[in-house]
Amino acid sequence: MDFRKTIRVPHDRIAILIGSNGSVKKELEHQCSVEIKIEGDTGEIQIIPMSQNGFDEKSLKAIEVIEAISHGFSPEVAFRLFNEDIVLLVIDLRDTVHKSSNAISRLKGRIIGANGKSRKTMEELTSTSISVHGHTVSVIGIYEETILANDAVLLLCKGRSHKVVYEMLQNARRKAKTERLKLWMS
């Protein structure tokens, strides 16, 4: 049986997926026990597991890392997904607004903020990495933190002020810290 998975990667991300002298591609193949075939003209990436039984947890990570790179993350950040506690969450902005490119551009601007301040603040308050690329916003982090970042992005998409969103994140952070302290002390 032929086990393969094909993913389409934007042309501007193919060189990043390959890496200098193929370093990123080689690292992914080594870490995940897969073969990766890249069709540069179409952007199609084929992932072929080395196991005779098809995809397993290890080889499925290759798909997740490639997806993260295709959504704008650097390979170094995407490689955090090798940690089993780290997840990738992708928000399609087309699901939150009318599909006009002006509306999506405005949302991206709100999420990124002046000089990237909003994105950076959300990353700091949630301990996640956030990428705004194309029509998506993607988050890498521990599950609970990615959900919190997702909520923050959706609140901004709904028109909430940055101040309200940051206060929500700070309150959630305080509450989580208090909960950890209670667990530690018991």
GROMACS elastic network, one bead per residue, 0.5 to 0.9 nm:
[ bonds ]
;  ai    aj funct       b0    kb
    1    52     6  0.85062   500
    1    53     6  0.87785   500
    1    54     6  0.85617   500
    2    48     6  0.86187   500
    2    54     6  0.81048   500
    3    47     6  0.86610   500
    3    48     6  0.63128   500
    3    49     6  0.68838   500
    3    52     6  0.85407   500
    3    53     6  0.82924   500
    3    54     6  0.54152   500
    3    55     6  0.73579   500
    4    46     6  0.65285   500
    4    47     6  0.56567   500
    4    49     6  0.71046   500
    4    54     6  0.80572   500
    4    55     6  0.84682   500
    5    45     6  0.81128   500
    5    46     6  0.56615   500
    5    47     6  0.51889   500
    5    48     6  0.67149   500
    5    49     6  0.89391   500
    5    63     6  0.80546   500
    6    44     6  0.64578   500
    6    45     6  0.54910   500
    6    47     6  0.63370   500
    6    48     6  0.89392   500
    7    43     6  0.81456   500
    7    44     6  0.56967   500
    7    45     6  0.51432   500
    7    46     6  0.65460   500
    7    47     6  0.80770   500
    7    63     6  0.79681   500
    7    66     6  0.83169   500
    7    67     6  0.78886   500
    8    42     6  0.77581   500
    8    43     6  0.53391   500
    8    45     6  0.60500   500
    8    46     6  0.88434   500
    8    67     6  0.89253   500
    8    70     6  0.84470   500
    9    12     6  0.83242   500
    9    13     6  0.66124   500
    9    14     6  0.66520   500
    9    42     6  0.85072   500
    9    43     6  0.50160   500
    9    44     6  0.62599   500
    9    45     6  0.69835   500
    9    66     6  0.81698   500
    9    67     6  0.77445   500
    9    69     6  0.85845   500
    9    70     6  0.53996   500
    9    71     6  0.85109   500
   10    13     6  0.55218   500
   10    14     6  0.67967   500
   10    42     6  0.88156   500
   10    43     6  0.60675   500
   10    44     6  0.88627   500
   10    70     6  0.63798   500
   10    71     6  0.85445   500
   11    14     6  0.54515   500
   11    15     6  0.80139   500
   11    40     6  0.73504   500
   11    41     6  0.79653   500
   11    42     6  0.79114   500
   11    43     6  0.58052   500
   12    15     6  0.70536   500
   12    16     6  0.79575   500
   12    70     6  0.86202   500
   13    16     6  0.52344   500
   13    17     6  0.62363   500
   13    18     6  0.87945   500
   13    43     6  0.88932   500
   13    69     6  0.69595   500
   13    70     6  0.56844   500
   13    71     6  0.82742   500
   13    72     6  0.73554   500
   14    17     6  0.50140   500
   14    18     6  0.62489   500
   14    19     6  0.85868   500
   14    38     6  0.81486   500
   14    40     6  0.69996   500
   14    43     6  0.70277   500
   14    69     6  0.88405   500
   14    70     6  0.78477   500
   15    18     6  0.50916   500
   15    19     6  0.60077   500
   15    20     6  0.82030   500
   15    22     6  0.89166   500
   15    40     6  0.88802   500
   16    19     6  0.50353   500
   16    20     6  0.80779   500
   16    24     6  0.76817   500
   16    69     6  0.75405   500
   16    70     6  0.87808   500
   16    74     6  0.75541   500
   16    75     6  0.73769   500
   17    22     6  0.83358   500
   17    23     6  0.88910   500
   17    24     6  0.60229   500
   17    25     6  0.62650   500
   17    66     6  0.71052   500
   17    69     6  0.65731   500
   17    70     6  0.78365   500
   17    74     6  0.87899   500
   17    75     6  0.72322   500
   18    21     6  0.76061   500
   18    23     6  0.66443   500
   18    24     6  0.53771   500
   18    26     6  0.80800   500
   18    38     6  0.84752   500
   19    23     6  0.50723   500
   19    25     6  0.66923   500
   19    26     6  0.88008   500
   19    75     6  0.84338   500
   20    23     6  0.55441   500
   20    24     6  0.73809   500
   21    24     6  0.84751   500
   22    25     6  0.54269   500
   22    26     6  0.59973   500
   22    27     6  0.85630   500
   23    26     6  0.51358   500
   23    27     6  0.60522   500
   23    28     6  0.86141   500
   24    27     6  0.51190   500
   24    28     6  0.61884   500
   24    29     6  0.86021   500
   24    75     6  0.69637   500
   25    28     6  0.51973   500
   25    29     6  0.61799   500
   25    30     6  0.86026   500
   25    35     6  0.89776   500
   25    36     6  0.71103   500
   26    29     6  0.50852   500
   26    30     6  0.60680   500
   26    31     6  0.85477   500
   26    35     6  0.89024   500
   26    36     6  0.86040   500
   27    30     6  0.50864   500
   27    31     6  0.59477   500
   27    32     6  0.83251   500
   28    31     6  0.52225   500
   28    32     6  0.58071   500
   28    33     6  0.78770   500
   28    34     6  0.76146   500
   28    35     6  0.87056   500
   28    36     6  0.83184   500
   28    61     6  0.88394   500
   28    62     6  0.62419   500
   28    65     6  0.81744   500
   28    66     6  0.87176   500
   28    79     6  0.86078   500
   29    32     6  0.54582   500
   29    33     6  0.54156   500
   29    35     6  0.56226   500
   29    36     6  0.66474   500
   29    59     6  0.87235   500
   29    62     6  0.77080   500
   30    33     6  0.54361   500
   30    34     6  0.71621   500
   30    35     6  0.87033   500
   31    34     6  0.82193   500
   31    58     6  0.78018   500
   31    59     6  0.83738   500
   31    61     6  0.89365   500
   31    62     6  0.82745   500
   31    82     6  0.84475   500
   32    35     6  0.88351   500
   32    49     6  0.81754   500
   32    50     6  0.89437   500
   32    57     6  0.87074   500
   32    58     6  0.51314   500
   32    60     6  0.76291   500
   32    61     6  0.65872   500
   32    62     6  0.58625   500
   32    82     6  0.89442   500
   33    48     6  0.88001   500
   33    49     6  0.63160   500
   33    50     6  0.56508   500
   33    51     6  0.76529   500
   33    58     6  0.72218   500
   33    59     6  0.59850   500
   33    62     6  0.86747   500
   34    47     6  0.64620   500
   34    48     6  0.53797   500
   34    50     6  0.51592   500
   34    51     6  0.81440   500
   34    55     6  0.89903   500
   34    58     6  0.89741   500
   34    59     6  0.61048   500
   34    62     6  0.75825   500
   35    46     6  0.79931   500
   35    47     6  0.58858   500
   35    48     6  0.50460   500
   35    49     6  0.63629   500
   35    50     6  0.68806   500
   36    45     6  0.68458   500
   36    46     6  0.56486   500
   36    48     6  0.63869   500
   36    49     6  0.88269   500
   36    62     6  0.89925   500
   37    44     6  0.83117   500
   37    45     6  0.57213   500
   37    46     6  0.50274   500
   37    47     6  0.66555   500
   37    48     6  0.81865   500
   38    41     6  0.89908   500
   38    42     6  0.89259   500
   38    43     6  0.71249   500
   38    44     6  0.61917   500
   38    46     6  0.65002   500
   38    47     6  0.89378   500
   39    42     6  0.58317   500
   39    43     6  0.56025   500
   39    44     6  0.52815   500
   39    45     6  0.62580   500
   39    46     6  0.83259   500
   40    43     6  0.51457   500
   40    44     6  0.71937   500
   40    45     6  0.85170   500
   41    44     6  0.80686   500
   42    45     6  0.88256   500
   45    66     6  0.87849   500
   47    59     6  0.85881   500
   47    62     6  0.76584   500
   47    63     6  0.73114   500
   48    51     6  0.88326   500
   48    54     6  0.81349   500
   48    55     6  0.82386   500
   48    59     6  0.84504   500
   49    52     6  0.77470   500
   49    53     6  0.84498   500
   49    54     6  0.57751   500
   49    55     6  0.57492   500
   49    56     6  0.82025   500
   49    59     6  0.60392   500
   49    60     6  0.85947   500
   50    53     6  0.85822   500
   50    54     6  0.74969   500
   50    55     6  0.84464   500
   50    59     6  0.83111   500
   51    54     6  0.55427   500
   51    55     6  0.71715   500
   51    56     6  0.81538   500
   51    59     6  0.87142   500
   52    55     6  0.87824   500
   53    56     6  0.80148   500
   54    59     6  0.85352   500
   55    58     6  0.77590   500
   55    59     6  0.55466   500
   55    60     6  0.60644   500
   56    59     6  0.54022   500
   56    60     6  0.59974   500
   56    61     6  0.87503   500
   57    60     6  0.51763   500
   57    61     6  0.65125   500
   58    61     6  0.54993   500
   58    62     6  0.75113   500
   58    82     6  0.84802   500
   59    62     6  0.55068   500
   59    63     6  0.74508   500
   60    63     6  0.53643   500
   60    64     6  0.66962   500
   60    65     6  0.89096   500
   61    64     6  0.50153   500
   61    65     6  0.60844   500
   61    66     6  0.85032   500
   61    81     6  0.71739   500
   61    82     6  0.66701   500
   62    65     6  0.51739   500
   62    66     6  0.60664   500
   62    67     6  0.84543   500
   62    82     6  0.88257   500
   63    66     6  0.52236   500
   63    67     6  0.60832   500
   63    68     6  0.86335   500
   64    67     6  0.50638   500
   64    68     6  0.62035   500
   64    69     6  0.87388   500
   64    78     6  0.83484   500
   64    81     6  0.74338   500
   64    87     6  0.87405   500
   64    88     6  0.73593   500
   65    68     6  0.50172   500
   65    69     6  0.62580   500
   65    70     6  0.85781   500
   65    75     6  0.79107   500
   65    78     6  0.53510   500
   65    79     6  0.64052   500
   65    80     6  0.85794   500
   65    81     6  0.64990   500
   65    82     6  0.81412   500
   65    88     6  0.86453   500
   66    69     6  0.51118   500
   66    70     6  0.60994   500
   66    71     6  0.86448   500
   66    75     6  0.86942   500
   66    78     6  0.78667   500
   67    70     6  0.50044   500
   67    71     6  0.62740   500
   67    72     6  0.89740   500
   67    78     6  0.86834   500
   67    88     6  0.87812   500
   68    71     6  0.51211   500
   68    72     6  0.67094   500
   68    73     6  0.57584   500
   68    74     6  0.82510   500
   68    75     6  0.82889   500
   68    77     6  0.85662   500
   68    78     6  0.56394   500
   68    79     6  0.89445   500
   68    81     6  0.88189   500
   68    88     6  0.70540   500
   68    90     6  0.87687   500
   68   138     6  0.77311   500
   68   139     6  0.88199   500
   68   140     6  0.82766   500
   69    72     6  0.53385   500
   69    74     6  0.60691   500
   69    75     6  0.61848   500
   69    77     6  0.86033   500
   69    78     6  0.62036   500
   70    73     6  0.72295   500
   70   133     6  0.87088   500
   71    90     6  0.82801   500
   71   131     6  0.70216   500
   71   132     6  0.76484   500
   71   133     6  0.57699   500
   71   134     6  0.76836   500
   71   136     6  0.72569   500
   71   137     6  0.78904   500
   71   138     6  0.67430   500
   72   131     6  0.57896   500
   72   132     6  0.69826   500
   72   133     6  0.55425   500
   72   134     6  0.85407   500
   72   138     6  0.81942   500
   73    76     6  0.80347   500
   73    77     6  0.61566   500
   73    78     6  0.59985   500
   73   129     6  0.84094   500
   73   130     6  0.80964   500
   73   131     6  0.61434   500
   73   132     6  0.89884   500
   73   133     6  0.88495   500
   73   138     6  0.84816   500
   73   140     6  0.89765   500
   74    77     6  0.53938   500
   74    78     6  0.61578   500
   74    79     6  0.85805   500
   75    79     6  0.58871   500
   75    80     6  0.87876   500
   76    79     6  0.52363   500
   76    80     6  0.69946   500
   77    80     6  0.54707   500
   77    81     6  0.79235   500
   77   129     6  0.75216   500
   77   140     6  0.79152   500
   78    81     6  0.58295   500
   78    82     6  0.82906   500
   78    88     6  0.87165   500
   78   140     6  0.77111   500
   79    82     6  0.56815   500
   79    83     6  0.81519   500
   80    83     6  0.58112   500
   80    84     6  0.89257   500
   80    86     6  0.67025   500
   80    87     6  0.86781   500
   80   140     6  0.80154   500
   80   141     6  0.82191   500
   81    84     6  0.68683   500
   81    85     6  0.79648   500
   81    86     6  0.53024   500
   81    87     6  0.61797   500
   81    88     6  0.74059   500
   81   140     6  0.76919   500
   81   141     6  0.82913   500
   82    85     6  0.86227   500
   82    86     6  0.75426   500
   83    86     6  0.55976   500
   83    87     6  0.85775   500
   84    87     6  0.77444   500
   85   141     6  0.79791   500
   85   142     6  0.57794   500
   85   143     6  0.73301   500
   86   140     6  0.67482   500
   86   141     6  0.50089   500
   86   143     6  0.66499   500
   87   139     6  0.80831   500
   87   140     6  0.56739   500
   87   141     6  0.56473   500
   87   142     6  0.61035   500
   87   143     6  0.60143   500
   87   146     6  0.76873   500
   88   138     6  0.70597   500
   88   139     6  0.57726   500
   88   141     6  0.69654   500
   88   142     6  0.88365   500
   88   143     6  0.84292   500
   88   146     6  0.78586   500
   89   137     6  0.84448   500
   89   138     6  0.55940   500
   89   139     6  0.51466   500
   89   140     6  0.65176   500
   89   141     6  0.86452   500
   89   143     6  0.87746   500
   89   146     6  0.68360   500
   89   147     6  0.82221   500
   89   150     6  0.79556   500
   90   136     6  0.66021   500
   90   137     6  0.59495   500
   90   139     6  0.64655   500
   90   140     6  0.89618   500
   90   150     6  0.87171   500
   91    94     6  0.87788   500
   91    95     6  0.81489   500
   91    96     6  0.89496   500
   91   135     6  0.85777   500
   91   136     6  0.54768   500
   91   137     6  0.51054   500
   91   138     6  0.59962   500
   91   139     6  0.83423   500
   91   150     6  0.75373   500
   91   153     6  0.86702   500
   91   154     6  0.87917   500
   92    95     6  0.57036   500
   92    96     6  0.74760   500
   92   135     6  0.60792   500
   92   137     6  0.65986   500
   92   138     6  0.85529   500
   93    96     6  0.52481   500
   93    97     6  0.66144   500
   93    99     6  0.84737   500
   93   104     6  0.65375   500
   93   107     6  0.78588   500
   93   108     6  0.84450   500
   93   135     6  0.55558   500
   93   136     6  0.55331   500
   93   137     6  0.71470   500
   93   157     6  0.82893   500
   94    97     6  0.55827   500
   94    98     6  0.66078   500
   94    99     6  0.54111   500
   94   100     6  0.84476   500
   94   104     6  0.71483   500
   94   135     6  0.66890   500
   94   136     6  0.80449   500
   95    98     6  0.77811   500
   95    99     6  0.80560   500
   96    99     6  0.87220   500
   96   104     6  0.89575   500
   96   154     6  0.78065   500
   96   157     6  0.68674   500
   96   158     6  0.80150   500
   97   100     6  0.80049   500
   97   103     6  0.68390   500
   97   104     6  0.71460   500
   97   107     6  0.87032   500
   97   157     6  0.79164   500
   97   158     6  0.88688   500
   98   101     6  0.86130   500
   98   103     6  0.69220   500
   98   104     6  0.80747   500
   99   102     6  0.85948   500
   99   103     6  0.72679   500
   99   104     6  0.71941   500
  100   103     6  0.54660   500
  100   104     6  0.65430   500
  100   105     6  0.87230   500
  101   104     6  0.50788   500
  101   105     6  0.59758   500
  101   106     6  0.85627   500
  101   135     6  0.88190   500
  102   105     6  0.50556   500
  102   106     6  0.61957   500
  102   107     6  0.86880   500
  103   106     6  0.51568   500
  103   107     6  0.63064   500
  103   108     6  0.86813   500
  104   107     6  0.50793   500
  104   108     6  0.61297   500
  104   109     6  0.85472   500
  104   135     6  0.68710   500
  105   108     6  0.50825   500
  105   109     6  0.61597   500
  105   110     6  0.87241   500
  105   135     6  0.84836   500
  106   109     6  0.50190   500
  106   110     6  0.63043   500
  106   111     6  0.87202   500
  107   110     6  0.50590   500
  107   111     6  0.61868   500
  107   112     6  0.85433   500
  107   156     6  0.77025   500
  107   157     6  0.60529   500
  108   111     6  0.51017   500
  108   112     6  0.60066   500
  108   113     6  0.82026   500
  108   132     6  0.68832   500
  108   133     6  0.86522   500
  108   135     6  0.82094   500
  108   136     6  0.86795   500
  108   137     6  0.82254   500
  108   157     6  0.88579   500
  109   112     6  0.51905   500
  109   113     6  0.55924   500
  109   114     6  0.77866   500
  109   116     6  0.88739   500
  110   113     6  0.51321   500
  110   114     6  0.83075   500
  110   118     6  0.74623   500
  110   119     6  0.88737   500
  110   156     6  0.69035   500
  110   157     6  0.79155   500
  110   162     6  0.84228   500
  111   116     6  0.83533   500
  111   117     6  0.89767   500
  111   118     6  0.60205   500
  111   119     6  0.59264   500
  111   122     6  0.89922   500
  111   132     6  0.79653   500
  111   137     6  0.86296   500
  111   153     6  0.66399   500
  111   156     6  0.67779   500
  111   157     6  0.79940   500
  112   115     6  0.75837   500
  112   117     6  0.66405   500
  112   118     6  0.52818   500
  112   120     6  0.78904   500
  112   131     6  0.89883   500
  112   132     6  0.73642   500
  113   116     6  0.50185   500
  113   117     6  0.52608   500
  113   119     6  0.65976   500
  113   120     6  0.87970   500
  114   117     6  0.56846   500
  114   118     6  0.71957   500
  115   118     6  0.83396   500
  116   119     6  0.55625   500
  116   120     6  0.61101   500
  116   121     6  0.86246   500
  117   120     6  0.51190   500
  117   121     6  0.60049   500
  117   122     6  0.85971   500
  118   121     6  0.51385   500
  118   122     6  0.62085   500
  118   123     6  0.85722   500
  118   162     6  0.75713   500
  119   122     6  0.52106   500
  119   123     6  0.61478   500
  119   124     6  0.86775   500
  119   129     6  0.89060   500
  119   130     6  0.67932   500
  119   131     6  0.82922   500
  119   132     6  0.86921   500
  120   123     6  0.50277   500
  120   124     6  0.61929   500
  120   125     6  0.86654   500
  120   129     6  0.86304   500
  120   130     6  0.81357   500
  121   124     6  0.51117   500
  121   125     6  0.61419   500
  121   126     6  0.85581   500
  121   166     6  0.78434   500
  122   125     6  0.51563   500
  122   126     6  0.60290   500
  122   127     6  0.81110   500
  122   128     6  0.79616   500
  122   129     6  0.88373   500
  122   130     6  0.81432   500
  122   149     6  0.67498   500
  122   152     6  0.76308   500
  122   153     6  0.86994   500
  122   165     6  0.87498   500
  122   166     6  0.73193   500
  122   169     6  0.77759   500
  123   126     6  0.53206   500
  123   127     6  0.54471   500
  123   129     6  0.56412   500
  123   130     6  0.63843   500
  123   139     6  0.89719   500
  123   149     6  0.76833   500
  124   127     6  0.52154   500
  124   128     6  0.71033   500
  124   129     6  0.86239   500
  125   128     6  0.81373   500
  125   149     6  0.86076   500
  125   166     6  0.78214   500
  125   169     6  0.61528   500
  125   170     6  0.65741   500
  125   173     6  0.70758   500
  126   129     6  0.85997   500
  126   141     6  0.84928   500
  126   144     6  0.89857   500
  126   145     6  0.53718   500
  126   146     6  0.73797   500
  126   148     6  0.67645   500
  126   149     6  0.61953   500
  126   169     6  0.71371   500
  126   170     6  0.87936   500
  126   172     6  0.89972   500
  126   173     6  0.75054   500
  127   141     6  0.70241   500
  127   142     6  0.83232   500
  127   145     6  0.67734   500
  127   146     6  0.86172   500
  128   139     6  0.65537   500
  128   140     6  0.56619   500
  128   142     6  0.75009   500
  128   145     6  0.66259   500
  128   146     6  0.66027   500
  128   149     6  0.75396   500
  129   138     6  0.81966   500
  129   139     6  0.56451   500
  129   140     6  0.51860   500
  129   141     6  0.65844   500
  129   146     6  0.88118   500
  130   137     6  0.69901   500
  130   138     6  0.56422   500
  130   140     6  0.66000   500
  130   141     6  0.89962   500
  130   149     6  0.83128   500
  131   136     6  0.81083   500
  131   137     6  0.56491   500
  131   138     6  0.51399   500
  131   139     6  0.65117   500
  131   140     6  0.86668   500
  132   135     6  0.77207   500
  132   136     6  0.59788   500
  132   138     6  0.64833   500
  133   136     6  0.55461   500
  133   137     6  0.63942   500
  133   138     6  0.79957   500
  134   137     6  0.82231   500
  137   150     6  0.88049   500
  137   153     6  0.81558   500
  138   150     6  0.86368   500
  139   146     6  0.59800   500
  139   147     6  0.88676   500
  139   149     6  0.72428   500
  139   150     6  0.75767   500
  140   143     6  0.85255   500
  140   145     6  0.87774   500
  140   146     6  0.65096   500
  141   144     6  0.81877   500
  141   145     6  0.62338   500
  141   146     6  0.55705   500
  142   145     6  0.53969   500
  142   146     6  0.61544   500
  142   147     6  0.87633   500
  143   146     6  0.51900   500
  143   147     6  0.63122   500
  143   148     6  0.87393   500
  144   147     6  0.52232   500
  144   148     6  0.63747   500
  144   149     6  0.88161   500
  145   149     6  0.62129   500
  145   150     6  0.85090   500
  146   150     6  0.59940   500
  146   151     6  0.85574   500
  147   151     6  0.61840   500
  147   152     6  0.86444   500
  148   151     6  0.51036   500
  148   152     6  0.63110   500
  148   153     6  0.87707   500
  148   169     6  0.73048   500
  148   172     6  0.81262   500
  149   152     6  0.50055   500
  149   153     6  0.62199   500
  149   154     6  0.86172   500
  149   169     6  0.82157   500
  150   153     6  0.51867   500
  150   154     6  0.61857   500
  150   155     6  0.86082   500
  151   154     6  0.51320   500
  151   155     6  0.61228   500
  151   156     6  0.86856   500
  151   165     6  0.88331   500
  152   155     6  0.51286   500
  152   156     6  0.63447   500
  152   157     6  0.86703   500
  152   165     6  0.58146   500
  152   166     6  0.79954   500
  152   168     6  0.79801   500
  152   169     6  0.74186   500
  153   156     6  0.51561   500
  153   157     6  0.62203   500
  153   158     6  0.87288   500
  153   165     6  0.84976   500
  154   158     6  0.62153   500
  154   159     6  0.87747   500
  154   160     6  0.89573   500
  155   158     6  0.50385   500
  155   159     6  0.65263   500
  155   160     6  0.55011   500
  155   161     6  0.82614   500
  155   162     6  0.89170   500
  155   164     6  0.88743   500
  155   165     6  0.68090   500
  156   159     6  0.51349   500
  156   160     6  0.51040   500
  156   161     6  0.67349   500
  156   162     6  0.69765   500
  156   165     6  0.72007   500
  157   160     6  0.73944   500
  159   162     6  0.89479   500
  160   163     6  0.82910   500
  160   164     6  0.65793   500
  160   165     6  0.69137   500
  161   164     6  0.53388   500
  161   165     6  0.64471   500
  161   166     6  0.87447   500
  162   165     6  0.50682   500
  162   166     6  0.60635   500
  162   167     6  0.85228   500
  163   166     6  0.51910   500
  163   167     6  0.61313   500
  163   168     6  0.86156   500
  164   167     6  0.51565   500
  164   168     6  0.62224   500
  164   169     6  0.87262   500
  165   168     6  0.51150   500
  165   169     6  0.63103   500
  165   170     6  0.86788   500
  166   169     6  0.50310   500
  166   170     6  0.60638   500
  166   171     6  0.85367   500
  167   170     6  0.50149   500
  167   171     6  0.60438   500
  167   172     6  0.84975   500
  168   171     6  0.52083   500
  168   172     6  0.61879   500
  168   173     6  0.85911   500
  169   172     6  0.50865   500
  169   173     6  0.60810   500
  169   174     6  0.86145   500
  170   174     6  0.61472   500
  170   175     6  0.85697   500
  171   174     6  0.50895   500
  171   175     6  0.61139   500
  171   176     6  0.85826   500
  172   175     6  0.50807   500
  172   176     6  0.61211   500
  172   177     6  0.85700   500
  173   176     6  0.51534   500
  173   177     6  0.61660   500
  173   178     6  0.86391   500
  174   177     6  0.50943   500
  174   178     6  0.61806   500
  174   179     6  0.86386   500
  175   178     6  0.50844   500
  175   179     6  0.61911   500
  175   180     6  0.86714   500
  176   179     6  0.50450   500
  176   180     6  0.61893   500
  176   181     6  0.86044   500
  177   180     6  0.51230   500
  177   181     6  0.62041   500
  177   182     6  0.87090   500
  178   181     6  0.50497   500
  178   182     6  0.62405   500
  178   183     6  0.87066   500
  179   182     6  0.51014   500
  179   183     6  0.62794   500
  179   184     6  0.85866   500
  180   183     6  0.51249   500
  180   184     6  0.60687   500
  180   185     6  0.85862   500
  181   184     6  0.50089   500
  181   185     6  0.60694   500
  181   186     6  0.86066   500
  182   185     6  0.52023   500
  182   186     6  0.61925   500
  183   186     6  0.53287   500
